Amino acid sequence: MTSFLKTINGLQLFNKFLKPSISTIISKRDGGVGTPKYRHPEWLPKVTHVKHDEHLTQDNKEFIEEIVQDNYDSPIEFGTQISPLKIDPIEPITKWRKGLRRTGLIAKKIGVYPLWLKDGKKVSSTLLQIVDNEVVKYMPPEKFHPVRSCKPPLQIKRRLGCLVVGAENIDPQWVTKEYYGMFKDTGVIPKRVLRRFIISPEAALQPGTPLIAAHFKPGEIVDIRAKTIDRGFQGVMKRWGFKGMPASHGVTKTHRRPGNIGSGGRKARVMPGTKMPGHMGNKWRVHRGQQILRINTKYNIIWIKGQNIPGEINSYCHIYDTILPLRRHKTAPHFPTYLPSITKEPLPEELYADEVHQFSDPTIEFKEES
């Protein structure tokens, strides 16, 4: 009998250790307002390891660089676009039709630049550079199982696949073994940033296919997803735009305070969603319906109309075709992507939208009086 009681007590003690982990997982999915998370989950492999001084001689360093170049057929530099697995991308199997979804790109925000339209209006644009984008992995609809929420799933009319895209080459000798295993099977140079895009099975691409800025056309409408600038802990005046209290006339040390939050009466608690001081920024935002004004095919730079793209300089964002029903593609885009192997004529270095004034064109035209 005593042994039986000891066994029950041991199981209860074991359940106490299991309860915190289970409740933590459920709370993350059920939470209404997501707080910014700085730590990656435990199951995500670390990208780089701690750099120790290995006391390598100059000859050893040159030998390691030669091995890396032999394995990847190209030096690990900024802006390389050659894939070691397959230089020529696969050709499309089907033509584009309405309803098909293709992959997007990973871009780096590098600044703001003005442009002029043909009617003389000046507009601001954000410069986004496509840095070493390559296809890392493709998961067909049978193997792609996204994370489901606690809500009942909707009826799935059509299954979609997933395409993992990487950006910005990184030196393989500074990458951890677990993270390097993701690229070893496909033969792609390790990437610093990985993102996945939900695509149709007809838009699948082979791992190692390079993606460049010509994936889009000038004048197309895209959606941009990025993280906002991290502002840290801020008060209600900066976080929510409160007016604040008066500067004088009896106000004592409450100039920037929120004031009454309306928790009296029977409620006697703070209602969820109350605007209060807290962490500001570092959250994902989607900017929809942005127009592409200009594309530089030499340096892979895209000019997006507007200067309110989320994120700070040198931060990464996702660019993909818009999901707004009235602003989707009316003509066929480059499907599944721009393939230089099947195009007859190479693209020019500069591509402009129809309403954008090109700097090579004259600004003033004189017409003879009749």
N, C-alpha and C positions, 0 to 999 in steps of 0.2 A: 504493500500500500504506500509506504514511504517513497519507494522508487517511482511509483506512478505519479505521485504528487510532484516529485522533483522534475519529472519529464514535462508535466503541464506547466510548471513555473518556468522551465527553460524555454518552452515554446512561446509563452507570453512575453518573456524578455526578448526573444528573437523578433517577435512581431513589433515590439516597440522600436527596434532599430529599423524595421522596414517601413513603418508608417511615415516618417519624415520625407523619405525619397519619393514615395507614391504621391503624397499630398503636394509636394513641390512640382511634380510633373503636371498634375491636374490644374494647379493654380496658374501655371504659365499659359495653359490653353484657354482657361476660363477668364483670365484677366481682361477687363474691358479697356483700361488705359495702360498701354505697354510702357514700362519704364526703360530708358536706355540701358543697354547691356554692353559693358566694356570687355567682359571675358567671353572667350569662345567656349562652346560646349565641350564636355570632356571627350566626346567621341570624335571631335574634329582634330585631325593631325596637325601638329605645329609645322609652319612653313620652313623656318630656319632654326638652326641650333645656335648655341652660344659659340662665338668666334674666339677660339683660343689661339695663342701664339704657338705655332707648331715648329718654329725655328727651322723653316725650310730655306735652303739656299736658292740662289737665283737660277741655277741649273735645274733644280727640282721643280720650281715654279713654272719654268718654261716647258718642262716635260709634262706637267699636269695640263697646261693649256693646250699642248699638242694633242693629248689624248681626248680632251673635250672637243676639239675641233674635228678630230677624226670620227668621233662618235656621232656628231651632229652635222658634219659637212659644212659648217659655217661658224664664225666666231660669235660669241654671246655678246652682242652689242645692242645699243638702243636703236630701234627702228628696222631691224632685219625682218624680212617678210618671207624668206625661203623656208619651206617646210622640209625637214629631212626625210619624212615618210613618203610623201607624194608631192612633187613639185607641181604637176599639172592636176588641177582638181577634177573630180568626176563630172561628167556631163549630166544635165538634167534629164530625167526620164519622162516627166509629164510637163505640160505647159501650165502656166498660171491660169487659174480661174477664181472667180469670186468665192470667198469662204476659206481659202487656203491660208495658212499662217506660216511665215518663214522666220528664220532666226534674226536676231538683232546683233548689235555691236557693243563693245565696251570701250568707252571713250574717256579721255582725261581732259578736265576743264583747265584751259591754259590762259584765259583772259577774255576781255570784252573789247570789241572793235566796232567802229561806226561804218555803216554802208549807206549809200544813197540810191533812192528809187528813180525811175525815169521821169516821174513827175516832179522831181526836185525835193522830195521829202527825205529827211534824214532819219534813219532808224539805227538802233543799237542792236548788236548781235554778239552772241557768245561763241567763242572758238573752242571746239572740241576736237582733240587729236586722237586718231585711232592708232594705238600702240601695239604692234605685234599680236594682232588678233588671229587666233587659230582655233580650229575645232579640236577639242580634246577627246570627247566621247559622245556617242549617240546611244540613247536608251529607247528602244522601240516601245510602243504602247503596251505590249504584253509584260514588259519588265519594269515599266515606270509606274511607281505607286507613290504619289505625293502624300504628304502628311495631311491627314484628315482631321478636321476640328470635331468638337463634341456635338455640333449641330447635326441633324439628320442629313445624309447626303442627298443631293438632288439627282434627278434622273439623268444619267450620262447618255447623251444621244450619239456622240462620236468620241472615240478615244484618241488622245493626242500623245505624241512622243516628246522626248526631252533631248535637247542638244546642249552639251556643256562646252562653253567657250572660255578660253584663257587669254590673258593680256599681259604684256610686259615680261620679256625674257629675264630669267634669273640664273645666276651661275649655279650649275648642278652641285659643285663641291660645298656650297653653303646650305644645301637643302637637306632636311632630315630624311631618314630612310623610309618612313611611312608616307611622307608626302611625295617622295620621288616615285613610289610604287604606282601612283596614279598615272604617271606619264611614261613609265617604262614599257608597258604593253603597247602603247600607241606609237612610241618613238618620237613624241613631240618634246621640244625643249621645255623644261619646267617653267611654269608661269607664276607670276606673283599674285595675280588676281584671277579668280574663277567665278563665273556666273553661268546660270542655266536659263534657257529659253524654251518655252512650250511651243512646239511646232507641229505641223501636220506631217504624217509619215511620208508624203510626197516631197517634202522639203528637206529630207535627211541628207547630210553631207558626211563624207568619209573623214575620219580623224586625220588631222594634218592639213586640211584644206585652209589656205590663208583667206582671211576676210579683210577687205580694204574699204576705204571710204566710198569707193564707187558702188558699194552695195546699195546705196540710196541714190536717188536722182534729185537734182535741184527742183524745188517747188513741191516736193512731197511733204506730207504732214506726219509727224512722228510724236511719240510719247517718250518722255525722259524720266527715269526713276533714279533718284540719288538721295544721299543723306544730307540733311541740313547742317549748317555750321553749328558747332558745339559752343554754346554760350555759357555753360556752367549753371550754377545756382543763381537765379535771378528773382527779383521782387515782382510784385504785381504790376508796377508801372511799366517795366520793360517787357515783362513776359506777356501780359494781357492788354497793355495799353490803358491802364487806369489813369484817371486824372490826378488823383492824390488829394491830400487835404490842403487847406489854405496855408499861406506862408506865415501869417500873423493872426491877430484878433483872437487870442486865447488858445491857439493851437500849440501844444507842448509835446514835442518829440513824436508826433504822429504825421509828419508831413508826407511820408512815402508809404504809410501803412494802408492795408486794404480796408480797414474799418469793420463794420458789422457784417458777418457772413450769414445772418438769418437762420440760426440754429435754435432759436428759442421755441417756446410753446411745447406742444406734445412731442415734437420731433426729438429734441434734446440730443442731437447728434449732427455731425457734419455730413451733408448730403453728398453722394458720389458725383464727381464732375464739378465741384465747386472750384472757382478760379482762385487759386491761392499761390503763394510763392513756391518755387520748386525748380527742378532741372529744366533748362530750356535748350532746345536743339538736339542734334545727334539722333534724329528720327528720319525714317524713310518717307519721302514725299514723291508723288508722281505729278509731273507737269504735262498735261495733255494738250494736244492740238497745236504743236509748235511747227513752224514752217522752216524748211531748209532753203536758205538764200544762196549759198555759194559752197562749192566743193573744190578743194585743191588735191588733185590726184598724185602729185609728186611727194608731198609731205603728209598726206592723209589727214587733212584738216577739213572740218565741217563747220560752216557758219550757220548758227541757229538764230532765228529772229527773237529778239528780246534778251534782256540781261538778268532775268530772274530765275535762272537755272539753279536748283538747289545745290549746296555744297560750296566749299572754298576752293581756291586755286590749287591745282595739282591733285584734286580728289577725283575719283572715278565715278562714272554714272553709266546707266544702261540706256541705249537708244533702240527703239523698236517701232514697228508700224503702229499707227494709232488704232485704238479700238472704238473711237467715236463713229457712230454709224453713218453720219452725214459727211464725214471728211475722210473716208477710206479711199483706197485706190480705185480710180475710175479707168485707168489704163494699166497695162501690164507692167509691173516692176521687173527688176532683175531677179528672176526666180530660178533656183533657190538662192542664188547670189550672183554677183558679177563674175563671170568666168572668162579670163583673157584668152583661153585656148580656143574658144569657139567664136570669138568676135573677129570680124574681118579687119576693121580699122581700129587702131589704138585710140584711147580717149585723149582729148587735149588736157593740158595741165590745169586749166581753169575752167570750171563749169559754173554758169550763173543761171538763176531763175529768170523767167521772162520779164518780170517787172523790175529787176535790179539793173542799175546802171553800171556798165563795165568801165573800168578806169582807162582802158585803151580807146574808148569811143570819145568823140568830141562832146564837150559840155554845152556849147552854144552853136546853133545852126542858123545861118543867114539865108533867107529866101529872097529871090529877086521879085521886085514889085512888077506886077503885070500891067 
